[in-house]
Amino acid sequence: MSKHALIGGGTGFIGRNLAQHLTHKGYDVTVISRMPGEKRITWHEIEKNGIPNSVTSVVNATGQNVLDPSRRWTPGFQQNVWNSRINSSKTLAQALKAAPQVTSFVNLCGVSHYPPSESKVYNEKDKVEGFDYMSKLCLAWEQAAQSGGEEDCKRTILRTGVVVGLGGGMIQSIWLPFKLGVGGPLGTGKQIMPWIHMQDLCSLIQHIIEKPVRGVVNAVAPEIASNGSFSKAFAKALNRPCIFNVPEFVVHAIFGNDRAALLLSGAKVEPKEAIASGFKFQYPTVNEAVKELTRKR
């Protein structure tokens, strides 16, 4: 059987990179988009006609960019952030009921529902909690992905840390200030920042599609890093100083309290299930990741 992946959010930062990765690995790739086009299918078509018969794996990487500094944290934007994740996950989970040929459903989620702790290191078996907007969103997100019920045997919930890669996400946001020598940690910089290199995330998704790991998988790098240690390593890789901290009140002013929590707090998370399944990280440490990113740029 040919390998055909259907990617929700295939035009976004993660989805775009994943589509390129899987295509390079010999997959046929179709992306779900709001607009029709070549090798595209719309969400309306999925709801009306279901998942195409040729599709063998489904990955959902859909979600409005939460940390878009150009968007104010209005009730309308909050609703877009929430609905883009919940509705897409629910739509695909329901569609899987009528798609027996699909052998793997990977739904990306976040790690914000692991409560920050100075001592606790979380793995997939630990309890998650809803204690603020982002953590409650993660709980609802996972619940939506599980709404297919009996399709549990096909589903993997991928709890993803900050994805570092070129062309989008955090690295695109911080590149210019760090290149100019004025970049630095957010707040104290002591807060933990679960992270993963884009190449490792794409490879892990392929690994799960081909060697199913059911249930929850933490998509984070093995090395636990703080925002400060990541910032210093990134600045060093660019041969720039790292001496200016961004005050917490500035982060709150730009992003609002709910989004600032993503940047100013974080939990220590380990990829126990990924490693146990035999997956090998190409960029397990911050130094290896930032050297690769700055070398390519």
Secondary structure, 3 states (H helix, E strand, C coil): CCCEEEEECCCCHHHHHHHHHHHHCCCEEEEEECCCCCCEEEHHHHHHHCCCCCCCEEEECCCCCCCCCCCCCCHHHHHHHHHHHHHHHHHHHHHHHHCCCCCEEEEEECCCCCCCCCCCEECCCCCCCCCCHHHHHHHHHHHHHCCCCHHHHHEEEEEECEEECCCCHHHHHHHHHHHCCCCCCECCCCCECCEEEHHHHHHHHHHHHHCCCCEEEEECCCCCCEHHHHHHHHHHHCCCCCCCCECHHHHHHHHHHHHHHHHHCCCEECCHHHHHCCCCCCCCCHHHHHHHHHHHC
